[in-house]
Amino acid sequence: MTRLASVELKNLLESIQTWSPLAAKGTEKFTYIDLSAVDQRRKKIVGARELFCKDAPSRARQLVNSGDVLVATVRPNLNSVASVPSVLSGATVSTGFCVLRPLSGVLDSRYLFHWVKTKVFVDNMVRQASGASYPAVSDRIILNSEIPFTDLSEQKRISSVLDQAELLRVKCHEAIEGLEALIQSTFIDLFGQHKQTPVTIGDSLEMHSSGWQWELLTDVARLATGHTPDRQNAKYWNGDIPWLSLTDIRGLDLSTAQQTGEFTTQAGIDNSSSVKLPKGTVCFSRTASIGFVTLMGREMATSQDFFNWVCSDRLDPVYLMYSLFMSRSRLRLLSNGSTHKTIYFPTAESFRLLVPPIELQKKFALQVVAIEKIKAIQQLRLSELDSLFASLQHRAFRGEL
C-alpha cells in the first residue's frame, strides 16, 4: 500500500469555544473534566464532576462536544488521552488538555483518537516537553504535530479494524479485573464484612460476629524495617540481594515479588541498617505511595519506606497481604505530613488485625493461588493482544493495513 502523507493537525481541526464559569451565576452548575478524570490505562473519562460555577477552577475554560479528543499536555499525563462521549457533550474541560475537534467530513474522530494513543505520537510529545518542575507541551506543539492522513473512507476502515482489536484487549482487561474482584469477594465470603476494616487501630473494637478478635499485629508478626546502603559506595550495589524500593512497589502491588529494580550486596547489608528478610515477608509501603503491598517470593532487603511483617505460625502471609489491601483507605488516613505523607512506626505498632483461625486463612490463600493461576493466563493473553494491537497501529498509520 501507498505510504500515507503527513498533515499538520491544525489544518484538520475546528476551533474550540471557551467560557468562564466564574462569570456565570454562582448557583448554576456545570460538568467539569480535569486531568484526574481520565483513566490513563483505559483512555477513558471516568471522573467528570458537577460543580457550582462559583467553585470553578481557573483552568475550567474549554467547552467540548461529542467526538472531541482530549490530549493532556502535562507530564506524566502525556499519554492521558480520551474521546468525549455523547453524554459529556457540552462539558467544560481543563486547559491542561489540548482539545482536538476533527473537521467535519475531513478527519474521522476515531482515527484521530487512535493516532494520539500511538507510541509515535506520545514519544514525540515527551521529547518536546519542557519545564523543570512540571514538564509540559504547549497546545501549539500538539497542533503543529503531523498525522498520517488519507481519505475519510479509508480513515473509517482503519478505525474499524483498530476498534475491533482494541475491543479484544478491553474484554481481556475486564476478565482480569473480574478475577481481582473475585479474590476480594472470596475474602468477604470467608471473613465477613464488618464496619471495622481487617486492619485498623483502636482499643475499643467490637468482637467479630464469628467471635474472632482484632489483635495487635505485632503479637502475630514481627515488624521490621529497611534501609538504603550508601549510594556513593559502588561495593554496596549491583550484587545478588534483591532490594525493594518505592520504584518497584506499584508494579508489585498484591503480587509475589521475585525481582526488584535494584540489588544490593552483602557488604551493603553489613554496613547499613538494612537487613535480609525471609521469603513470605509482607511489605507495606508507608511513605509517598502509601498502602501498596507485596509479598516477598524470596529473601530480600528493602528501603526504609516499608513496614515489613514477618508472620508467625498464627498468620498466613497471603491473608495479611489482602487484609492490608482491604484496609488501604482506612490506613491511609493514619498518615501525617503536608508535603510527603508518611505513616510512622509508633502508628504501625498500634495496628490491630482481625485474626481468624489459621486453617481458614490458609484456605483463602489456596483459593488466591488458584485464581492467580487463571489470571496469569489472562495476563499472558493480554500481553499478546497488546503486541498485536501495537503492530496493527504501526501498520495502520504507515498505510500498510
C-alpha positions in Angstrom: 0.0 0.0 0.0 1.0 3.6 -0.5 2.6 5.3 2.5 0.3 7.9 4.0 1.1 11.6 3.6 1.6 13.6 6.8 -0.5 16.7 7.5 -0.3 19.1 10.4 -3.1 18.6 12.9 -4.1 22.3 13.0 -5.2 22.0 9.3 -7.7 19.2 10.1 -9.4 20.7 13.2 -12.2 23.1 14.1 -11.9 25.8 16.7 -12.9 25.3 20.3 -15.3 27.6 22.2 -14.2 28.8 25.7 -16.1 30.5 28.5 -15.6 31.5 32.1 -17.9 29.7 34.6 -16.8 32.2 37.3 -18.6 34.9 35.2 -21.9 33.0 35.3 -24.3 32.9 38.2 -22.7 31.2 41.2 -25.6 28.9 41.8 -25.5 27.5 38.3 -23.8 24.1 37.7 -21.6 22.8 35.0 -19.8 19.4 34.3 -16.1 19.6 34.7 -13.4 17.3 33.4 -9.9 17.8 34.8 -6.7 15.7 34.4 -7.6 13.3 37.1 -10.9 12.5 35.4 -9.2 10.5 32.7 -8.2 6.8 33.3 -4.7 6.7 31.6 -4.8 2.9 31.1 -8.3 2.7 29.6 -8.1 6.1 27.8 -11.5 6.9 29.1 -13.2 9.7 31.0 -14.3 8.2 34.3 -14.4 11.1 36.8 -16.3 14.0 35.4 -17.8 16.2 38.2 -20.7 18.6 38.6 -19.5 21.9 40.1 -21.2 25.2 41.0 -19.9 28.0 38.8 -18.8 29.9 41.9 -16.5 26.9 42.7 -15.0 26.7 39.2 -11.2 26.2 39.0 -9.5 28.9 36.9 -8.4 26.3 34.4 -12.1 25.3 33.6 -12.4 27.1 30.3 -12.9 24.8 27.2 -16.3 23.6 26.0 -16.3 20.2 24.4 -18.6 18.2 22.0 -19.1 14.6 21.5 -16.2 13.1 19.5 -13.7 15.7 20.6 -10.3 14.2 21.5 -8.6 15.3 24.7 -4.8 15.2 24.9 -3.2 16.1 28.3 -0.3 18.5 28.0 1.5 18.0 31.3 3.8 15.1 32.2 3.4 12.4 33.4 0.0 12.6 31.8 1.1 13.0 28.2 -0.4 9.6 27.4 -3.6 10.6 29.2 -6.0 10.9 26.2 -9.7 10.4 25.8 -12.6 10.7 23.4 -15.6 12.7 24.6 -18.7 10.5 24.7 -22.1 11.9 23.8 -23.2 12.1 27.4 -20.5 14.6 28.2 -21.2 16.8 25.2 -21.3 20.4 26.5 -18.9 19.7 29.4 -16.1 22.0 30.3 -12.5 20.7 30.4 -9.4 22.0 32.0 -6.8 23.9 30.0 -4.5 21.1 31.0 -5.9 19.4 27.9 -5.5 20.3 24.3 -8.9 19.8 22.7 -8.9 18.4 19.2 -12.1 18.7 17.3 -11.9 16.9 13.9 -13.0 19.0 10.9 -16.3 17.5 9.8 -16.1 15.5 6.6 -12.3 15.6 6.6 -11.0 13.8 9.8 -12.6 10.9 11.5 -12.8 11.2 15.3 -11.9 7.6 16.0 -9.0 7.7 13.5 -7.6 10.8 15.4 -8.2 9.1 18.8 -6.2 6.0 17.7 -3.4 8.2 16.4 -2.9 10.2 19.7 -2.7 6.8 21.5 0.3 5.6 19.4 3.8 5.4 20.8 5.0 7.5 17.9 2.7 10.4 18.9 3.3 10.1 22.7 7.1 9.8 22.4 7.1 12.9 20.2 5.3 14.9 22.9 7.6 13.6 25.6 10.7 14.6 23.6 9.3 18.2 23.3 8.1 18.6 26.9 9.9 21.4 28.7 9.9 22.8 32.2 11.8 21.9 35.4 9.0 21.2 37.9 6.1 20.2 35.6 7.4 19.4 32.1 4.7 20.1 29.6 4.0 20.7 25.9 2.0 23.6 24.6 -1.1 23.4 22.6 0.9 24.8 19.7 3.3 21.9 19.7 0.4 19.4 19.5 -1.4 21.4 16.8 1.8 21.7 14.8 2.5 17.9 15.0 1.7 15.8 12.0 -0.8 12.9 11.5 -0.6 10.3 8.7 -3.5 11.3 6.5 -5.7 9.6 4.0 -9.3 10.0 2.7 -12.2 9.8 5.1 -13.5 6.3 4.0 -10.0 4.8 4.5 -9.8 6.5 7.9 -13.0 4.9 8.9 -11.9 1.5 7.6 -8.6 1.8 9.6 -10.6 2.9 12.7 -12.9 0.0 12.5 -10.0 -2.5 12.4 -8.3 -0.9 15.4 -11.6 -0.6 17.3 -12.2 -4.4 16.9 -8.6 -5.2 18.0 -9.0 -2.8 21.0 -12.3 -4.5 22.0 -10.4 -7.8 22.4 -7.9 -6.0 24.8 -10.8 -4.4 26.7 -12.5 -7.7 27.2 -9.3 -9.3 28.4 -8.7 -6.4 30.9 -12.3 -6.8 32.1 -11.6 -10.6 32.7 -8.5 -9.8 34.7 -10.4 -7.1 36.7 -13.2 -9.7 37.3 -10.7 -12.2 38.7 -9.3 -9.5 41.0 -12.8 -8.7 42.2 -13.4 -12.4 42.8 -10.5 -12.5 45.3 -12.0 -9.6 47.2 -15.4 -11.2 47.3 -13.8 -14.5 48.4 -12.2 -12.6 51.3 -15.5 -11.2 52.3 -17.3 -14.6 52.0 -14.8 -16.2 54.3 -14.1 -13.5 56.8 -17.3 -11.3 56.6 -17.7 -7.6 56.1 -17.6 -5.5 59.2 -17.7 -1.8 59.9 -14.2 -2.2 61.1 -11.6 -2.9 58.4 -9.5 -6.1 58.8 -6.5 -3.9 59.9 -7.3 -0.9 62.0 -6.3 0.9 65.2 -8.1 1.4 68.5 -8.6 -0.3 71.8 -12.4 -0.5 71.9 -13.1 -2.7 68.9 -16.2 -4.7 68.7 -15.9 -8.5 68.5 -16.3 -10.1 65.1 -19.7 -11.9 64.6 -17.7 -15.2 64.5 -16.0 -14.5 67.8 -12.7 -13.6 66.3 -10.6 -10.8 67.8 -8.7 -7.8 66.5 -5.3 -8.4 67.9 -2.1 -6.3 67.9 -0.4 -7.1 64.6 2.9 -7.1 66.5 1.6 -10.0 68.6 1.2 -12.3 65.5 4.0 -10.9 63.3 7.4 -9.3 63.7 7.7 -5.7 62.5 10.9 -5.0 60.6 12.1 -2.0 58.5 14.7 -1.5 55.9 17.5 0.9 54.9 19.3 2.3 51.9 23.0 1.4 51.8 25.4 4.3 50.9 24.7 5.2 47.3 28.3 6.5 46.9 29.9 3.2 47.6 29.9 1.0 44.5 30.7 -2.1 46.5 27.3 -1.9 48.1 25.3 -2.1 44.9 24.7 -4.4 41.9 25.0 -7.6 44.0 22.8 -10.6 44.2 20.4 -9.5 47.1 17.1 -8.0 45.7 16.4 -4.6 47.3 12.8 -3.5 47.2 12.1 0.3 46.8 9.2 2.6 46.2 10.1 2.4 42.5 9.1 -1.2 42.5 6.0 -1.3 44.7 3.2 -0.1 42.4 4.1 -2.8 39.8 4.3 -5.4 42.6 1.1 -4.4 44.4 -0.9 -7.5 45.5 1.6 -9.9 44.0 4.6 -12.0 45.0 7.8 -10.2 44.4 10.6 -12.3 42.8 12.7 -9.5 41.2 13.4 -5.8 42.0 14.9 -3.0 40.1 18.0 -2.8 42.2 20.2 -5.3 44.0 22.5 -4.7 47.0 25.5 -6.7 48.2 26.3 -8.5 51.4 28.7 -5.6 52.1 25.8 -3.2 51.6 23.8 -5.1 54.2 26.6 -5.4 56.7 27.5 -1.7 56.5 24.0 -0.3 56.9 20.8 -0.8 58.9 19.4 -2.8 56.1 18.6 -6.5 56.8 17.7 -9.5 54.7 14.2 -10.6 55.3 12.8 -14.1 54.7 10.6 -15.3 51.9 6.9 -14.7 52.9 7.6 -11.3 54.4 4.7 -8.9 53.7 5.9 -5.4 52.7 3.6 -2.4 53.1 4.7 1.0 51.7 4.4 3.7 54.3 5.7 6.9 52.5 4.6 8.6 49.3 3.0 5.6 47.6 1.2 4.7 50.9 -0.7 1.5 51.2 0.8 -0.6 48.3 1.6 -4.1 49.5 3.6 -7.1 48.2 4.8 -10.5 49.4 8.4 -11.5 49.2 8.8 -14.6 47.0 12.5 -14.9 48.1 14.9 -13.5 50.6 15.2 -9.7 50.1 16.0 -6.4 51.7 14.0 -3.2 51.4 14.4 0.6 51.7 13.2 2.4 54.8 9.9 3.2 53.1 8.2 0.0 54.2 6.7 -1.7 57.2 7.9 -5.3 56.8 5.9 -8.0 58.6 7.4 -11.5 59.2 4.4 -13.7 60.1 4.3 -16.1 63.0 2.6 -19.5 62.7 -0.7 -17.9 63.6 -0.7 -15.8 60.5 -0.7 -16.6 56.8 1.2 -14.0 54.7 -1.4 -14.0 51.8 -4.2 -13.4 54.3 -2.2 -10.5 55.8 -1.4 -9.0 52.4 -5.1 -8.9 51.5 -6.1 -7.7 54.9 -3.8 -4.7 54.4 -5.2 -4.2 50.9 -8.8 -4.3 52.1 -7.9 -1.7 54.8 -6.0 0.6 52.4 -8.4 3.6 52.6 -8.5 3.4 56.4 -4.8 3.1 56.8 -4.0 6.0 54.5 -6.0 8.2 56.9 -3.3 7.5 59.5 -0.6 9.3 57.6 0.9 12.6 58.5 2.9 15.3 56.7 1.9 18.2 54.5 4.3 17.5 51.5 5.2 13.9 51.9 2.6 11.8 53.7 4.0 9.1 56.0 2.8 6.5 58.4 5.2 6.4 61.3 6.4 3.3 63.3 4.5 4.1 66.5 1.3 4.1 64.5 2.2 0.8 62.9 2.9 -0.7 66.3 -0.7 0.0 67.2 -2.2 -1.7 64.1 -4.8 -4.3 65.0 -5.6 -7.3 62.8 -8.6 -9.5 62.6 -7.2 -12.9 63.3 -9.4 -15.8 62.1 -8.4 -19.5 62.6 -5.2 -20.2 60.7 -7.0 -23.0 58.8 -9.4 -20.5 57.3 -6.6 -18.2 56.4 -4.8 -21.0 54.6 -8.0 -21.9 52.8 -8.2 -18.3 51.5 -4.5 -18.4 50.4 -5.1 -21.6 48.4 -8.1 -20.0 46.6 -6.0 -17.0 45.8 -3.3 -19.2 44.3 -5.9 -20.9 42.1 -7.4 -17.6 40.9 -3.9 -16.1 40.3 -3.0 -19.0 38.0 -6.1 -18.2 35.8 -5.2 -14.5 36.0 -1.6 -15.3 34.8 -3.1 -17.0 31.7 -5.2 -13.9 31.0 -2.3 -11.6 31.5 -0.2 -13.6 29.0 -3.1 -13.4 26.5 -3.3 -9.6 27.2 0.4 -9.2 26.5 -0.1 -11.0 23.2 -3.1 -8.8 22.3 -1.1 -5.7 23.3 1.7 -6.7 20.9 -0.8 -7.4 18.1 -2.5 -4.1 18.7 0.8 -2.2 18.6 1.7 -4.0 15.3 -1.7 -3.1 13.8 -1.3 0.6 14.9 2.2 0.7 13.3 1.0 -0.8 10.1 -2.3 1.3 10.0 -0.5 4.6 10.2 2.1 3.6 7.6 -0.6 2.7 5.1 0.2 -1.0 5.3 -3.1 -2.3 6.9 
